[in-house]
């Protein structure tokens, strides 16, 4: 399932609903809580940090992996995601740490065209990035 989103924050909740629907349709609802949270983090990061020309969209892709799911967030920025060590009491900076804790695997890579893809996988079946 492929969808394109603006950088507007309300698109995060719309994308979460799409993922919930996809997981239910694939019989993978057991991944819903973790997968939706990871999608929120990746999509929010793309919206906040992917400084690109106006009109560029963020793309999400979801696909089943046997008993799991792969989530991808594509954006037009070449800047790689970097986990940070947030200061105690800081309101942000924990997103990629959370992604690493919840997903079985995650990473990033280049994509066809400008930018990068950041992905996360849940379940025992893994695909190479």
LOZA-321097 format. One line per 5 residues: number of its first residue (from 1); their letters; for each residue x, y, z of C-alpha. Coordinates in Angstrom, 1 decimal, padded with zeros to 4 digits, m for minus. Example, Ala and Ser with C-alpha at 12.3 -4.5 7.8 and 13.67 -1.06 7.14 Angstrom:
! LOZA-321097
1) as) 012.3/m004.5/007.8; 013.7/m001.1/007.1
END
This chain:
! LOZA-321097
1) xxxxx) 000.0/000.0/000.0; 001.5/003.3/m001.1; 000.2/006.8/000.0; 001.5/010.3/m000.4; 001.2/012.9/002.4
6) xxxxx) 001.9/016.6/002.8; 004.1/017.7/005.7; 001.0/018.9/007.7; 000.9/017.3/011.1; m002.7/016.1/010.7
11) xxxxx) m001.4/013.7/008.0; 000.2/011.6/010.7; m003.2/010.5/012.1; m004.5/009.8/008.6; m001.5/007.6/007.9
16) xxxxx) m002.0/005.8/011.2; m005.6/005.0/010.2; m004.4/003.7/006.9; m001.9/001.4/008.6; m004.5/000.1/011.0
21) xxxxx) m006.8/m000.8/008.1; m004.0/m002.5/006.2; m002.9/m004.5/009.2; m006.5/m005.7/009.9; m006.9/m006.6/006.3
26) xxxxx) m003.7/m008.7/006.3; m004.6/m010.4/009.7; m001.7/m008.7/011.4; m003.5/m006.6/014.0; m001.1/m008.0/016.7
31) xxxxx) 001.5/m005.5/015.4; m000.9/m002.5/015.5; 000.2/m000.8/018.7; 003.9/m000.9/018.0; 003.7/m000.4/014.2
36) xxxxx) 001.4/002.7/014.5; 003.7/004.3/017.1; 006.7/003.7/014.9; 004.9/005.1/011.8; 004.0/008.2/013.8
41) xxxxx) 007.6/008.7/014.8; 009.0/008.2/011.2; 006.4/010.3/009.6; 006.7/013.1/012.1; 010.5/013.1/011.7
46) xxxxx) 010.1/013.3/007.9; 007.6/016.2/008.3; 009.8/018.1/010.7; 013.3/017.4/009.4; 013.0/016.8/005.7
51) xxxxx) 013.5/020.3/004.5; 012.7/020.1/000.8; 011.2/022.2/m001.9; 007.5/023.1/m001.7; 005.1/020.6/m003.2
56) xxxxx) 007.2/017.6/m002.4; 005.2/014.9/m000.7; 006.2/012.3/001.9; 005.4/008.8/000.9; 004.5/005.8/003.0
61) xxxxx) 004.6/002.2/002.0; 003.3/m000.7/004.0; 003.6/m004.4/003.0; 003.1/m007.7/004.8; 006.1/m009.8/005.5
66) xxxxx) 004.8/m013.3/006.3; 003.7/m012.9/009.9; 004.9/m009.3/010.1; 005.0/m006.0/008.3; 007.4/m003.5/006.8
71) xxxxx) 006.8/000.2/007.1; 008.6/002.7/004.8; 008.6/006.5/004.9; 010.1/008.1/001.8; 011.1/011.8/001.7
76) xxxxx) 013.1/014.0/m000.7; 015.8/014.9/001.8; 019.2/013.3/001.6; 020.0/013.9/005.3; 020.1/010.5/007.1
81) xxxxx) 018.2/010.0/010.4; 020.4/010.1/013.5; 019.4/008.9/016.9; 020.1/011.4/019.6; 020.7/011.2/023.3
86) xxxxx) 018.2/013.7/024.7; 018.8/015.6/027.8; 016.9/014.6/030.9; 013.5/016.3/030.8; 013.7/017.2/027.1
91) xxxxx) 010.4/017.0/025.3; 011.8/015.6/022.1; 014.7/013.7/020.7; 013.6/010.1/021.6; 011.8/009.1/018.4
96) xxxxx) 014.5/007.0/016.8; 015.4/005.4/020.1; 011.8/004.4/020.4; 011.7/003.1/016.9; 014.8/001.0/017.7
101) xxxxx) 013.2/m000.4/020.8; 009.9/m001.3/019.2; 010.9/m002.6/015.7; 012.7/m005.8/015.1; 014.8/m004.0/012.6
106) xxxxx) 015.0/m000.5/011.2; 017.3/001.5/009.0; 017.5/003.9/006.0; 018.8/003.9/002.5; 018.7/005.7/m000.8
111) xxxxx) 015.8/005.5/m003.1; 015.1/006.0/m006.8; 015.0/009.7/m007.2; 015.9/012.3/m004.6; 016.0/011.6/m000.9
116) xxxxx) 015.9/008.6/001.3; 013.7/005.9/002.7; 013.5/005.1/006.4; 012.1/001.7/007.2; 011.1/m000.5/010.1
121) xxxxx) 010.2/m004.2/010.2; 008.1/m006.2/012.6; 007.9/m010.0/012.8; 010.1/m012.9/012.2; 010.4/m012.7/008.4
126) xxxx) 012.9/m010.1/007.3; 013.8/m008.6/003.9; 017.1/m006.9/003.1; 016.8/m003.1/002.8
END
